[in-house]
Amino acid sequence: MKAKAFFSQLDHDRMVAAIVAAEKHTSGEIRVYVSHRRVNDVRRAAVHQFQKLGMHQTKHRNAVLIFVAPESQNFFIVVDEAVHAKCGEAFWEQVVAEMQQQFRKGKFTDGIIHGIHTAGKLLAQHFPRDREGRNELPDSIVDR
């Protein structure tokens, strides 16, 4: 699927609202990135964007990136080191499987929002909102 067609099917406002709601209860940061390029190695591309977006520079190293590459019909979730230490790979493999079920039905927004909500619950459990309550990264969807 072409990235522009994919992006036009997404409900941007619902996804941003899901990010805002999830981040109200955590010091963690969640971002969604939709790539306009075909990527051969989705993991590598996702990690590259995680770094490029400065997500590895959050105060508590507790950021999550949902990277979607519609032209490659693939996606990947990158988590920073503190998040990985709390839950490991198995947790995220389950989230990916659940998101894939929604994607197969053509429910792309619902799949991404499921990932956002699940990440938000985990972050709230392990990284509750601190006194500063500072939002370190934008909540907007990155579309490049």
N, C-alpha and C positions, 0 to 999 in steps of 0.2 A: 504494500500500500504506500502511496506517495505521502510524504510527511505533511504537506499542506492539506491534503484530503483528511488525513488522520487528525491533524490539529483542529480542523474545522468541525469535526465530530465531537470534540471534547467540550465539556461544559466548564470553561475556565473559571467562572465565578464559583461554582460548586467546589472545585478543587482548591481554590484559594481559601474559601471559607473553611474547608476541612483542615487545611494547614493551620490557619489561624486558631481554630477550635482546638486542635491537637496541641499546639504550642502554648496554649493558655495554662496548661498543667505541668509544663516541663521547661527546663532550661535548655533542652535539646532543640536542634534545628532540623527542619525537613524541607527539602526542595524537590521539585520535579523538573526534569530536563527532557525536552523532545528534540531529538536530532533530525536535521533535514538531510543528513548524509547517510548513505549506505555504509555500514561499518562491518568489517570482517571479524573483528574481535570485540564484541560488545563489552566484555569485562574491561579490557584495556581502555576503550573509549570512555567508559563510565568513570574509571579511576582518573583518567586524564581530566575530565570535566570537573570531577570532585575537587581536584587540586586547583584547576583554573578558576573555579568559583570561590576559592578560599575557604572551602568547607572544612579543611584540615586545620584551620586556624581558630576554631571556636574555643572559648575559654575552657570548657570541660571536655573537649574532644568527643562531643556527642552528637555529631551530625549524621543525617541519613539522606542519601540521594537516590531517587527513583529515576533511572535513566531509561528512556524509551527510544528505540530506533525503529520506527515503523517501516522504513524502506528495507530493512534487514529482517523485519518481522521478529524482533527480539527485544528484550529489555533486561536490565540488571539492577540490583540494589547494592549500593556501596554504603558501608557504615564506617564511621571512624573508630579508632582503636578502643576507646572507652566503651562504646556500644558493643563492639565485638567481644570484648572481655566479659560483658554481662550475659550475652546470649549465644554466642558462637554461630557457626554456619547452619546448623540444623533448623534453627528458628527461622532464618531468612529463606531457606529452601522451602519451608512450609508456606511462608508468605507468598513466594514466587509461584508456587503451585496453585494457591488460591486465586491469585491475580490472573494466572493463565486461564483458569476456568471461565472467568468473566470475559477475558479477551476473546476466547474461542466463540463466545456467544455474541461478539460484536459490542459488548458493553465495556468500552474502553474507559470511560469516565468512572464507572462503578468499580472497575478493577483497580484503577489508580487510587481512588478514594479508599478502597479497602486497604491498600498498602499504607496509605497515609494514616488511617485510623489505627491500624495494627502497630505501626511504628510509634505513633503517639502514645498508645497505651503502654508500650514497653518503655519508652523514654520517661513517661510520667512515673512509672513504678521505680525506675532506677535513678532517674535524674529529675527530682521534683523541682518545680519553679523556685528559683532562689529569690532573695529579697530584692535584688536589683530588677528582676523581671524584664531584663533587657532582651530585645529581639536583635540578635547579632547579624542575621542574614535576611534579605528580602523574602517575602512569602509568595511573590509572583512566580508564574510558570515560565521557565526559560525555554524559548522557542528559537533555535538556531540551526 
